[in-house]
Each structure stands twice: as structure tokens, then as C-alpha cells.
Amino acid sequence: MVALILLPMAAALPVETPFPDIPFDEFSQFIKRNFSSSISLASVLCLLFSMTENPELLTLHARQQNPRVEGENRVSASGWIKCLSRSIQSKLCEDGSKLLKESDEGPNTTEDQIVTTLSMRLDALAKLLKLNPCSKSGKIKQKLKPVSYKAIEAVHVVCPDSFQCETLSCKPRSLQQITRLRDIPLVTLIKGFTIYENCPVLTGQCPECNATYYADHERAPVEGGQQNYTKVYLNSAKYLKIGQNIWVDRLFSNAVLSGIYNFHASAAAFTEFWNDAVWKMQPGNSPKLSRRQIWHTFVQESIRSIACSFGLNLELYDGLNIDQVTQEAFKILGERGIIRFAEGHNCSECTQKYKSRADQISLYDSAAIVGMDEDSLVPGLEVEIDEDSLVPRLEVDVSEVQETQTSQPTPTDENADVRMVVIDGLVVGSSVCFQVF
């Protein structure tokens, strides 16, 4: 036992502190004693979260309240807490909310006195919430850490957006929850850049026409068909299913769509970005996203954004895989391959004269010769080049030059305007937002 005690050990300190755990009655009595009797619930919550969201400011305030060296003075209402008081007062008084009691705001009371009074109340509230880094002797134990909101996170339930049946041949009946308790799936939900785990997914059904309502689509039997169903991709869907146990909101799906279009990122690149930048920063048991799930998100959001511009909800047969969905959606929304937003567009940035060869062709890997002079050769990169058989890596293949207009000029026509060039499978950037499946 003595040997085990003497072994060097290291323990990781928590990066967050739990949410203040005090009796509600104690908190309620404090609000009644120190603030106006007509204070609203929104104002109370604003005060509460203003305290929990500023642990650094409260640490600075507590340190100034407890002088430790010669020349320091004890300050009851420091400049730190006064600045927070002014910000709270400015926000809440805009909508007519009243914070302090009438006895605290007399006719001759100055604004500085009101701010000082509110600062003292906030200081007392911080001590009540145990957001005070000082011990009873006035010594700073440790800097306050960010407060965790895990204990008060809302429970998110994924359910249909429709509240009644919308089939034309059916009366507006209320929808029944048809998922059995033992079959309710608990999934991972991504809202924006926050991951929520164990969120239940519920399904509704109309008892009259047997149409099934999900959070991202509707499913109805085909008239006259036997066990055939149609799937309606709802443009108004709040959540999208991108995996067996993963759902995302439209903010996330729009971020995927924007990242792939604006940064020309591949699905694999966006997957790496998400897993490295977001997933690692949120401890939990949620799985990493895969490239297939990001691609699925891109397709789902693309379908809805294009269908929304047409003013319709895409309707396909149920049971199609993602590749079949893209093919069928292109037949309906593709407009024979014409990029709708690029039709009739012509500018010097995205329209250039046709060239059979690139202006500059590098015979070396540019990433391997960073920092080298132009006239210097890198050992190991010198190769014998047969110009007759060489297809340079960055040379534009004439067969890959594509036109976005209906009447496509022949690639060998030197007078033709080129609006899109494909190099190594990447689309050269343009001022036009290309809607391409």
C-alpha cells in the first residue's frame, strides 16, 4: 500500500463545472427579496445565464474584492461587475422590463447609483449560485471554469412537422403516434454544431388513408397499386435522416451544401473537417460522421433546395437507394442538364476563350518544391520526358471541356466561349452557384 501511494499519479481536472445545484425555493426567495415583484421569467433567466456565461469576469471581480498585496483596495462593486450590470440593464430595459424595486429607484437616484445597486445584487447572486472562486478567508482557490449546461439541456424529439393529414381525398384528421414504445429509436441529432444523443424519433399515421408522416418525408400508398408506396421529400422538413441512427437539422445540411459549393470541398474533406473541428470538441459517445453520410446530406439538401425553387415537393417511389434517388431527381429537376442559375450568364470571370492547352504546365509536384528557386532542380525530381507521349497532369483535356448552354459549340472551335472546365475531376471556381447533382 505504501509503494502504491508513492507511485507518481496524474488526474485530469474537469474542464467544466456542473450547473449550479441549489434548491429552487432558495433561488425564488432571493429573486423576490432583491428584485422587482413584477420581474418576468425571461428577465430572471437572463440574469441567471448572464452569471453562468461569464466565469472569467466573476473571477476578476472576486479577485478585486479580496486584496492580497500592498497597494490593493477592497472594492465591493468593481468595474467588472458594473460593466456586466450596464449590459444587462441596457438589454432588459429596452422592452420595458423592470429589474430593481421601487425603493431602489427613487426620483433623485442617478444612473450610477442604479448600476451600483444592481452590481451588488449580481454579486450576491453569484455567491448564491456558488460562482465564487474565493474561500471564506478571501483567498482565491482557483479560477472559475466554464459552467456545463448538460444538466439543463432540453429533450429533443424528432417527429413530423404536420399536425394533421394533408391528403386531398382525406378529411383533416389528427395524426396518431404509431411507433410502439419498444420500437422507438434513440438516435444522435446534430443541430447546427451541437450533438445531442438519445433523441427519440416518432412517426405519425392517418387512420383514414394510412398515409405515414415522418420528420423528413411522407409515405403514402399508390392508388391502384399493390404494396407500392410513394415518398414525398418535404422542403419544409426541419430534420433530415442521413444515417441509420443519425439525424441533422437544416442548418447543418445547409453548411454542408455551402461548404461543397463555396470551398469546392469533397464529401471526404468536409467529413474530416467536421470530425476534427467539431466532433473532438464535444465529449460523448456519438459516432464520427462518415463520407457517405456527408454525401447523403448533400444530396438531400440539394434536392430540397432545387425543388423549392420550382415550388414543389419531389415525389418518388419509396425504397430507392441514394444513387437511384439522384438519378430520378435529375430527371425531374435537372432541366436536361442546363444549369438553371447559369443560363444566360456571361462575364469575364467565368467565361474565357477556348484553349486547347493550359498556359502553364508544371512537370513537377508543386508541393515538393515549395521554397525552391525557379531555376533550381530538386534532386530526385529530374525525369526524362518524352513530349510526344506525355499527358501533363494539369493539361486540360479537350473532351472534358463542357458548355452550360443548350447549343454546345464544338470544343475545337477557337471562337467558342468556355464556361466550365474540368481539371482532374474538379470544377474550376465561378461566380455562378452551380446546382449539380
Summary of the structure (lengths in Angstrom):
residues: 437
radius of gyration: 31.5
end to end distance: 66.3
largest distance: 94.0
contacts: 1054
relative contact order: 0.07
helix: 35%
strand: 14%
